[in-house]
Amino acid sequence: MIQLLQVPIIRREEPAPGHAELWVQSEELAEAKPGQFADVVTQGMLRRPISFSRIDRSNHQVALLLQVVGEGTRWLAAQRPGTTLDVMGPLGKGFSAPDPHRAWCVVGGGVGIPPLLAAVEAWGSQLSSPPTAILGARDQSLILLAEEFSASGCVVAVATDNGTRGHRGTIEEPLREWLGLHPEGQVYACGPTPMLKTVARLTNGRQGVSLALEQRMGCGIGACLACVIPGYVDGAAGYLRVCTDGPVFRAEELIFE
């Protein structure tokens, strides 16, 4: 059921330059699964899809972490505690809980990192061994939430394009190494499409690989078809709606060009 909500901002933080994390109070949103998102009104009636970086069910609070990329997100990032946001959600299909008896790695790039923290906080303590978080960005200043992943019990590996922190390059080499050590391991990833293509290629044929897509959306509820991507529908090649069929997909559901 689509829920239109008015939710108050109770806390605002800046986890990295050009980013803001807004904590809001909402019993309805706190029922979300990691990987789901909210469609938030910015200026006028335009909405922006933002995933949940933290989900605190006991206190009925969630956090929305966004990067400033235009006027709408700049307006949203400037809002302060006490402001009420017009929100639709929780929307989309989230992650399923990982198999607690298998090794688990989450791979995030840029603003694809936040929903993976929500997943680790929800399920990481249920695993038989600590999860691994591989986090990538262009520069060390854009690595999000690394300390929070560590605090949640993760083994954290960082990759930066310019080598300012951790491995110099993309997430490919750290992930390749992890996959070699964990032939039965499961992987959840979220980030830009080139990164997800890399994850899909390296994990080809492996079970338990989930990919959360970043995509421009119009309505957020599957009506406008602005976010369709190539994939398999009932076993045949077709198109999937990221906002309702996803944003989380099994890797084998997707067709990367």
JONOR-V983317 format. One record per pair of residues at least 12 apart in sequence whose C-alpha atoms are under 10 Angstrom apart, sorted by the first residue. I is the first residue (numbers start at 1). GAP is how many residues later the second one is. Records with the same first field share a line. If there is no record, write none. Layout:
I->GAP ; GAP
This chain:
1->88 ; 89 ; 90
2->86 ; 87 ; 88 ; 89 ; 219
3->25 ; 26 ; 35 ; 84 ; 85 ; 86 ; 87 ; 88
4->24 ; 35 ; 36 ; 82 ; 83 ; 84 ; 85 ; 86
5->21 ; 23 ; 24 ; 35 ; 79 ; 80 ; 81 ; 82 ; 83 ; 84 ; 85
6->18 ; 19 ; 20 ; 77 ; 78 ; 79 ; 80 ; 81 ; 82
7->16 ; 17 ; 18 ; 19 ; 20 ; 21 ; 22 ; 54 ; 75 ; 76 ; 77 ; 78 ; 79 ; 80
8->14 ; 15 ; 16 ; 17 ; 18 ; 72 ; 73 ; 74 ; 75 ; 76 ; 77 ; 78
9->13 ; 14 ; 15 ; 16 ; 17 ; 52 ; 53 ; 54 ; 70 ; 71 ; 72 ; 73 ; 74 ; 75 ; 76
10->12 ; 13 ; 14 ; 15 ; 51 ; 52 ; 53 ; 70 ; 71 ; 72 ; 73 ; 74
11->12 ; 13 ; 14 ; 52 ; 69 ; 70 ; 71
12->12 ; 51 ; 52 ; 53 ; 65 ; 66 ; 67 ; 68 ; 69
13->50 ; 52 ; 64 ; 67
14->51 ; 52 ; 53 ; 63
15->50 ; 51 ; 126 ; 127 ; 128 ; 129 ; 130
16->51 ; 124 ; 125 ; 126 ; 127 ; 128 ; 129
17->50 ; 51 ; 124 ; 125 ; 127
18->48 ; 49 ; 50 ; 51 ; 56 ; 59 ; 123 ; 124
19->46 ; 47 ; 48 ; 49 ; 50 ; 54 ; 55 ; 58 ; 92 ; 123 ; 125
20->43 ; 44 ; 45 ; 46 ; 47 ; 48 ; 53 ; 54 ; 56 ; 57 ; 58 ; 59
21->31 ; 32 ; 33 ; 41 ; 42 ; 43 ; 44 ; 45 ; 46 ; 56 ; 93
22->30 ; 31 ; 40 ; 41 ; 42 ; 43 ; 44 ; 54 ; 55 ; 56 ; 57 ; 58 ; 59
23->29 ; 30 ; 31 ; 32 ; 38 ; 39 ; 40 ; 41 ; 42 ; 58
24->36 ; 37 ; 38 ; 39 ; 40 ; 57 ; 58 ; 59 ; 60 ; 61
25->31 ; 34 ; 35 ; 36 ; 37 ; 38 ; 59
26->30 ; 31 ; 33 ; 34 ; 35 ; 36
27->29 ; 30 ; 31 ; 32 ; 33 ; 34 ; 35
28->29 ; 32 ; 33 ; 34 ; 61 ; 62
29->23 ; 26 ; 27 ; 28 ; 31 ; 32 ; 33 ; 34 ; 58 ; 59 ; 60 ; 61 ; 62
30->22 ; 24 ; 25 ; 26 ; 27 ; 28 ; 29 ; 30 ; 31 ; 32 ; 33 ; 60
31->24 ; 25 ; 26 ; 27 ; 29 ; 30 ; 31 ; 59
32->20 ; 23 ; 24 ; 25 ; 30 ; 57 ; 58 ; 59 ; 60 ; 61 ; 62
33->19 ; 22 ; 57 ; 58 ; 59 ; 60 ; 61 ; 62 ; 63 ; 64 ; 82 ; 85 ; 86 ; 89
34->17 ; 18 ; 19 ; 20 ; 21 ; 59 ; 60 ; 61 ; 62 ; 63 ; 80 ; 81 ; 82 ; 83 ; 84 ; 85 ; 86 ; 87 ; 88 ; 89 ; 214
35->15 ; 16 ; 17 ; 18 ; 55 ; 56 ; 57 ; 58 ; 59 ; 60 ; 61 ; 77 ; 79 ; 80 ; 81 ; 82 ; 83 ; 84 ; 155 ; 176 ; 177 ; 178 ; 211 ; 212 ; 213
36->13 ; 14 ; 15 ; 16 ; 17 ; 53 ; 54 ; 55 ; 56 ; 57 ; 58 ; 59 ; 79 ; 176 ; 207 ; 208 ; 210 ; 211 ; 212
37->12 ; 13 ; 14 ; 15 ; 16 ; 27 ; 51 ; 52 ; 53 ; 54 ; 55 ; 56 ; 57 ; 78 ; 183 ; 206 ; 210
38->12 ; 13 ; 14 ; 26 ; 48 ; 49 ; 50 ; 51 ; 52 ; 53 ; 54 ; 182
39->12 ; 47 ; 48 ; 49 ; 50 ; 51 ; 52 ; 178 ; 179 ; 180 ; 181 ; 182
40->24 ; 32 ; 33 ; 36 ; 45 ; 46 ; 47 ; 48 ; 49
41->31 ; 32 ; 35 ; 44 ; 45 ; 46 ; 47
42->29 ; 30 ; 31 ; 32 ; 33 ; 34 ; 35 ; 43 ; 44 ; 45
43->28 ; 29 ; 30 ; 31 ; 32 ; 33
44->28
45->41
46->26 ; 172 ; 173
47->25 ; 26 ; 39 ; 40 ; 41 ; 170 ; 171 ; 172 ; 173
48->18 ; 24 ; 25 ; 28 ; 39 ; 168 ; 169 ; 170 ; 171 ; 172
49->15 ; 17 ; 38 ; 39 ; 40 ; 42 ; 165 ; 166 ; 167 ; 168 ; 169 ; 170 ; 171 ; 194
50->13 ; 14 ; 15 ; 16 ; 17 ; 41 ; 61 ; 64 ; 65 ; 164
51->12 ; 13 ; 14 ; 15 ; 39 ; 40 ; 41 ; 43 ; 60 ; 61 ; 62 ; 63 ; 64 ; 65 ; 67 ; 163 ; 196
52->12 ; 13 ; 14 ; 38 ; 62 ; 63 ; 64 ; 65 ; 66 ; 67
53->12 ; 13 ; 58 ; 59 ; 60 ; 61 ; 62 ; 63 ; 64 ; 65 ; 66 ; 68 ; 92
54->60 ; 61 ; 62 ; 63 ; 64 ; 65 ; 66 ; 67 ; 68
55->60 ; 62 ; 63 ; 64 ; 66 ; 67
56->62 ; 65 ; 66
62->56
63->51 ; 52 ; 55
64->50 ; 51
65->12 ; 46 ; 47 ; 48 ; 49 ; 50 ; 79
66->45 ; 46 ; 48
67->43 ; 44
88->132 ; 133
89->131 ; 132
91->129 ; 130 ; 152 ; 153 ; 155 ; 156
92->128 ; 129 ; 130 ; 149 ; 150 ; 151 ; 152 ; 153 ; 154 ; 155 ; 156
93->119 ; 149 ; 150 ; 151 ; 152 ; 153 ; 154 ; 155 ; 156
94->21 ; 25 ; 116 ; 118 ; 150 ; 151 ; 152 ; 153 ; 154 ; 155
95->20 ; 21 ; 24 ; 93 ; 115 ; 116 ; 117 ; 151 ; 152 ; 153 ; 154 ; 155
96->23 ; 27 ; 92 ; 112 ; 114 ; 152
97->22 ; 23 ; 25 ; 26 ; 27 ; 29
98->21 ; 22 ; 25 ; 26 ; 28 ; 29 ; 88 ; 89 ; 90 ; 110 ; 111 ; 112
99->24 ; 27 ; 28 ; 29 ; 86 ; 87 ; 109
100->23 ; 24 ; 25 ; 26 ; 27 ; 28 ; 29
101->25 ; 26 ; 27 ; 28 ; 84
102->25 ; 26 ; 27 ; 29 ; 80 ; 81 ; 82 ; 83 ; 84 ; 106
103->24 ; 25 ; 26 ; 27 ; 28 ; 29 ; 75 ; 76 ; 78 ; 79 ; 80 ; 81 ; 82 ; 83 ; 84
104->16 ; 20 ; 23 ; 24 ; 25 ; 26 ; 27 ; 28 ; 29 ; 50 ; 74 ; 78 ; 80 ; 81 ; 82 ; 83 ; 84 ; 104 ; 105
105->15 ; 25 ; 26 ; 27 ; 28 ; 29 ; 49 ; 50 ; 51 ; 70 ; 73 ; 74 ; 77 ; 80 ; 81 ; 82 ; 83 ; 84 ; 104
106->13 ; 14 ; 25 ; 26 ; 27 ; 28 ; 29 ; 48 ; 50 ; 69 ; 80 ; 81 ; 82 ; 83 ; 84 ; 103 ; 104 ; 105
107->25 ; 26 ; 27 ; 28 ; 29 ; 50 ; 51 ; 64 ; 65 ; 67 ; 68 ; 80 ; 81 ; 82 ; 83 ; 84 ; 88 ; 89 ; 92 ; 104
108->25 ; 26 ; 27 ; 28 ; 29 ; 35 ; 36 ; 50 ; 63 ; 80 ; 81 ; 82 ; 83 ; 84 ; 87 ; 88 ; 104
109->25 ; 26 ; 27 ; 28 ; 29 ; 33 ; 34 ; 35 ; 50 ; 51 ; 61 ; 62 ; 80 ; 81 ; 82 ; 83 ; 84 ; 86 ; 87
110->25 ; 26 ; 27 ; 28 ; 29 ; 32 ; 33 ; 34 ; 80 ; 81 ; 82
111->25 ; 26 ; 31 ; 32 ; 33 ; 79 ; 80 ; 81 ; 103
112->23 ; 24 ; 32 ; 77 ; 78 ; 79 ; 80 ; 100 ; 101 ; 102
113->20 ; 21 ; 22 ; 23 ; 24 ; 30 ; 31 ; 32 ; 33 ; 76 ; 77 ; 78
114->30 ; 31 ; 35 ; 76 ; 77
115->74 ; 75 ; 76 ; 97
116->17 ; 33 ; 72 ; 73 ; 74 ; 96
117->16 ; 27 ; 28 ; 29 ; 31 ; 32 ; 35 ; 37
118->31
119->69
120->12 ; 13 ; 28 ; 29 ; 32 ; 33 ; 34
121->27 ; 28 ; 30 ; 31 ; 32 ; 33
122->30
123->29
124->25 ; 28 ; 29 ; 30
125->27 ; 28 ; 29
129->24 ; 25
130->22 ; 23 ; 24 ; 25
131->18 ; 19 ; 21 ; 22 ; 23 ; 24 ; 25 ; 55 ; 56
132->17 ; 18 ; 21 ; 22 ; 23 ; 24 ; 25 ; 43 ; 46 ; 55
133->13 ; 16 ; 17 ; 20 ; 21 ; 22 ; 23 ; 24 ; 25 ; 42 ; 54 ; 55 ; 56
134->12 ; 15 ; 20 ; 21 ; 22 ; 23 ; 24 ; 25 ; 37 ; 38 ; 40 ; 41 ; 44 ; 55
135->14 ; 21 ; 22 ; 23 ; 24 ; 25 ; 31 ; 35 ; 36 ; 39 ; 54 ; 56
136->21 ; 22 ; 23 ; 24 ; 25 ; 29 ; 30 ; 31 ; 32 ; 33 ; 34 ; 35 ; 36 ; 55 ; 59
137->21 ; 22 ; 23 ; 24 ; 25 ; 26 ; 28 ; 32 ; 33 ; 34 ; 54
138->21 ; 22 ; 23 ; 24 ; 25 ; 26 ; 27 ; 30 ; 31 ; 32
139->20 ; 21 ; 22 ; 23 ; 24 ; 25 ; 26 ; 29
140->18 ; 19 ; 20 ; 21 ; 22 ; 23 ; 24 ; 25 ; 26
141->19 ; 23 ; 24
142->18
143->15 ; 16 ; 17 ; 22
146->12
157->14 ; 17 ; 18
158->12 ; 13 ; 16
159->12 ; 13 ; 14 ; 15
170->25 ; 28
171->24 ; 27 ; 28
172->23 ; 26 ; 27 ; 30
175->12 ; 23 ; 24 ; 27 ; 28
176->22 ; 23 ; 26 ; 27
179->23 ; 24
183->20 ; 23
184->22 ; 23 ; 24
185->18 ; 21 ; 22 ; 23 ; 24
186->17 ; 20 ; 21 ; 22 ; 23 ; 24
187->12 ; 13 ; 16 ; 19 ; 20 ; 21 ; 22 ; 23 ; 24 ; 64
188->20 ; 21 ; 22 ; 23 ; 24 ; 60 ; 61 ; 62 ; 63
189->20 ; 21 ; 22 ; 23 ; 24 ; 59 ; 62
190->20 ; 21 ; 22 ; 23 ; 24 ; 57 ; 58
191->20 ; 21 ; 22 ; 23 ; 24
192->20 ; 21 ; 22 ; 23
193->18 ; 19 ; 20 ; 21 ; 22 ; 63
194->62
196->14 ; 15 ; 16 ; 17 ; 18 ; 55 ; 60
197->14 ; 54 ; 57 ; 58 ; 59 ; 60
199->12 ; 52
200->50 ; 51 ; 52 ; 54 ; 55 ; 56
201->50 ; 55
203->48
204->47 ; 48
205->46 ; 47
206->45 ; 46
207->43 ; 44 ; 45
208->42 ; 43 ; 44
209->40 ; 41 ; 42 ; 43
210->38 ; 39 ; 40 ; 41 ; 42 ; 43
211->35 ; 36 ; 37 ; 38 ; 39 ; 40 ; 41 ; 42 ; 43
212->30 ; 34 ; 35 ; 36 ; 37 ; 38 ; 39
213->16 ; 29 ; 30 ; 33 ; 34 ; 35 ; 36
214->13 ; 28 ; 29 ; 32 ; 33 ; 34
215->12 ; 13 ; 14 ; 26 ; 27 ; 28 ; 32
216->12 ; 26 ; 27
217->24 ; 25 ; 26
218->25
219->24
220->21 ; 22 ; 23 ; 24
221->20 ; 21 ; 22 ; 23 ; 24
222->18 ; 19 ; 20 ; 21 ; 22 ; 23
223->18 ; 20 ; 21
224->17
225->14 ; 15 ; 16 ; 17 ; 18
226->15 ; 16 ; 17
227->12 ; 13 ; 14 ; 15 ; 16 ; 17 ; 20
228->12 ; 13 ; 14 ; 15 ; 16 ; 17
229->12 ; 13 ; 25 ; 26 ; 27
230->23 ; 24 ; 25 ; 26 ; 27
231->18 ; 20 ; 21 ; 22 ; 23 ; 24 ; 25
232->20 ; 21 ; 22 ; 23
233->20 ; 21
234->19
235->18
237->16 ; 17 ; 18
238->16 ; 17
239->15 ; 16
240->13 ; 14
